[in-house]
């Protein structure tokens, strides 16, 4: 029981960390603007739905466990989730810090838009999306409810796959051959893998 409570507290800390980074590391008012351009293609809506559902079901997982809705996964998987989520917070911090004011919530071209290929972006084209997946999957694992974990995975993977496809189409249109060359030297989410 004590281990479960510690896991719940750590899962809540992961979600709190997400909000702290959103609040204090995002640079500039434009990064918080939800105005969508034609490049967005509904991808912000898809990601927002996935995130909205996760923000409801993950914090409620202790109640689900108490009511025995969904099998409880083992303690080691919960610990792995905390580690994955914490790594996601670190990646998110570096993604925001490196991209600066170009890290926006929606897909749109900005004035003096620049292609950033340094820091964490040298090998990963979408570390912010990777961090979201890691934080929320990690928090779901830390809550130790298999149904919650599966719902988060089922929602996040297609939402972010669609978002990445829309963003890469936008970046090819904005940066042309420079972005195509960058695609050849980097991976979407995991260095040397995918």
C-alpha positions as CSV (number, residue, x, y, z in Angstrom):
1,X,0.0,0.0,0.0
2,X,2.8,2.5,0.9
3,X,4.6,1.7,-2.4
4,X,1.3,2.4,-4.3
5,X,0.9,5.8,-2.5
6,X,4.5,6.7,-3.3
7,X,3.9,5.8,-6.9
8,X,0.8,7.9,-7.1
9,X,2.6,10.9,-5.6
10,X,5.5,10.5,-8.1
11,X,3.0,10.2,-11.0
12,X,1.3,13.5,-9.8
13,X,4.8,15.0,-9.6
14,X,5.4,14.1,-13.2
15,X,2.2,15.9,-14.3
16,X,3.1,18.9,-12.1
17,X,6.5,18.9,-13.7
18,X,4.9,19.1,-17.1
19,X,2.9,22.2,-16.1
20,X,5.9,23.8,-14.4
21,X,8.0,23.5,-17.6
22,X,5.0,24.8,-19.6
23,X,4.7,27.8,-17.3
24,X,8.3,28.8,-16.7
25,X,10.4,27.5,-19.6
26,X,8.2,28.5,-22.6
27,X,9.7,31.6,-24.0
28,X,7.6,34.5,-25.3
29,X,3.9,35.1,-25.7
30,X,3.7,33.6,-29.2
31,X,4.6,30.2,-27.8
32,X,1.4,30.1,-25.8
33,X,-0.9,31.3,-28.6
34,X,-3.4,28.7,-29.8
35,X,-4.0,30.3,-33.1
36,X,-3.9,27.7,-35.8
37,X,-2.5,28.3,-39.3
38,X,-3.3,26.2,-42.4
39,X,-0.3,24.0,-41.7
40,X,-1.9,22.7,-38.5
41,X,-4.4,20.5,-40.3
42,X,-6.3,19.6,-37.1
43,X,-3.2,18.2,-35.5
44,X,-3.5,20.5,-32.5
45,X,-7.0,19.2,-31.9
46,X,-5.9,15.6,-32.1
47,X,-3.1,16.2,-29.6
48,X,-5.3,18.3,-27.3
49,X,-7.9,15.5,-27.2
50,X,-5.3,12.9,-26.3
51,X,-3.8,15.1,-23.7
52,X,-7.2,16.1,-22.3
53,X,-8.2,12.5,-21.8
54,X,-4.9,11.7,-20.2
55,X,-5.2,14.6,-17.8
56,X,-8.6,13.2,-16.6
57,X,-7.9,9.4,-16.5
58,X,-4.3,9.4,-15.2
59,X,-5.0,11.4,-12.0
60,X,-8.1,9.2,-11.4
61,X,-6.1,5.9,-11.7
62,X,-5.9,5.5,-7.9
63,X,-9.7,5.5,-7.7
64,X,-9.8,3.0,-10.6
65,X,-7.4,0.8,-8.7
66,X,-9.4,1.0,-5.5
67,X,-12.6,0.1,-7.4
68,X,-10.6,-2.7,-9.2
69,X,-11.3,-1.3,-12.6
70,X,-8.5,-2.7,-14.7
71,X,-5.6,-4.9,-13.6
72,X,-2.9,-3.4,-11.5
73,X,0.6,-3.7,-13.0
74,X,3.5,-4.7,-10.9
75,X,5.6,-2.3,-8.7
76,X,8.7,-2.6,-11.0
77,X,6.7,-1.4,-14.0
78,X,5.5,1.5,-11.9
79,X,9.1,2.4,-11.0
80,X,10.1,2.2,-14.6
81,X,7.2,4.6,-15.4
82,X,8.6,7.1,-12.9
83,X,12.0,6.9,-14.5
84,X,10.6,7.2,-18.1
85,X,8.5,10.2,-17.0
86,X,11.4,11.9,-15.3
87,X,13.6,11.4,-18.4
88,X,10.7,12.9,-20.4
89,X,10.7,16.0,-18.2
90,X,14.5,16.5,-18.8
91,X,14.0,16.1,-22.5
92,X,11.2,18.6,-22.5
93,X,13.2,21.1,-20.6
94,X,16.1,20.8,-23.2
95,X,13.6,20.9,-26.1
96,X,12.0,24.1,-24.9
97,X,15.4,25.7,-24.0
98,X,16.9,24.9,-27.3
99,X,14.0,25.8,-29.6
100,X,13.1,28.9,-27.5
101,X,10.4,31.1,-29.0
102,X,10.0,28.7,-31.9
103,X,8.4,26.0,-29.7
104,X,4.8,26.8,-30.3
105,X,1.6,25.0,-29.3
106,X,0.2,25.0,-32.9
107,X,1.8,24.5,-36.3
108,X,2.3,27.9,-38.0
109,X,5.1,29.7,-39.7
110,X,6.6,32.6,-37.7
111,X,8.3,35.7,-39.0
112,X,12.1,35.0,-39.2
113,X,11.4,31.3,-38.7
114,X,14.7,29.4,-38.3
115,X,15.5,25.7,-38.6
116,X,17.1,24.6,-35.3
117,X,19.4,21.6,-35.6
118,X,21.6,22.0,-32.6
119,X,21.5,20.7,-29.0
120,X,18.9,18.0,-28.5
121,X,17.6,18.7,-32.0
122,X,20.8,17.5,-33.6
123,X,19.7,13.8,-33.5
124,X,16.0,14.1,-32.7
125,X,13.6,16.2,-34.8
126,X,10.7,16.1,-32.3
127,X,12.0,15.9,-28.8
128,X,9.0,17.9,-27.4
129,X,6.6,15.2,-28.7
130,X,8.9,12.4,-27.4
131,X,8.8,14.1,-24.0
132,X,5.0,14.3,-23.9
133,X,4.7,10.6,-24.7
134,X,7.3,9.7,-22.1
135,X,5.8,11.9,-19.4
136,X,2.2,10.7,-19.8
137,X,3.0,7.1,-20.5
138,X,5.4,7.2,-17.5
139,X,2.8,8.7,-15.2
140,X,0.3,6.1,-16.4
141,X,2.8,3.4,-15.6
142,X,3.5,4.9,-12.2
143,X,-0.2,4.8,-11.4
144,X,0.0,1.0,-12.1
145,X,-3.3,0.6,-13.9
146,X,-3.2,-1.3,-17.1
147,X,-6.4,0.2,-18.6
148,X,-5.1,3.8,-18.0
149,X,-1.8,2.9,-19.5
150,X,-3.4,1.3,-22.6
151,X,-5.7,4.3,-23.1
152,X,-2.8,6.8,-23.0
153,X,-0.8,4.7,-25.5
154,X,-3.8,4.2,-27.8
155,X,-4.5,7.9,-27.8
156,X,-1.0,9.3,-27.9
157,X,0.6,7.2,-30.6
158,X,-1.8,8.1,-33.5
159,X,-2.2,11.7,-32.3
160,X,1.5,12.4,-32.3
161,X,2.1,10.3,-35.5
162,X,-0.4,12.6,-37.2
163,X,1.1,15.7,-35.6
164,X,4.6,14.8,-36.7
165,X,3.5,14.1,-40.3
166,X,1.7,17.5,-40.4
167,X,4.7,19.3,-38.9
168,X,7.2,17.7,-41.2
169,X,5.1,18.7,-44.2
170,X,5.1,22.3,-42.9
171,X,8.8,22.3,-42.3
172,X,9.6,20.9,-45.8
173,X,7.5,23.7,-47.3
174,X,9.2,26.4,-45.2
175,X,12.8,25.2,-45.3
176,X,12.9,23.0,-48.4
177,X,16.1,21.1,-49.1
178,X,17.6,22.2,-45.7
179,X,14.9,20.3,-43.9
180,X,15.1,17.3,-46.2
181,X,18.9,17.2,-45.5
182,X,18.2,17.4,-41.8
183,X,15.8,14.5,-42.0
184,X,18.6,12.4,-43.4
185,X,20.9,13.1,-40.4
186,X,18.3,12.8,-37.6
187,X,15.4,10.6,-36.4
188,X,11.8,11.7,-35.6
189,X,11.8,10.5,-31.9
190,X,14.5,8.1,-30.9
191,X,18.1,8.6,-32.0
192,X,19.4,5.9,-34.3
193,X,16.0,4.1,-34.2
194,X,12.9,6.0,-35.4
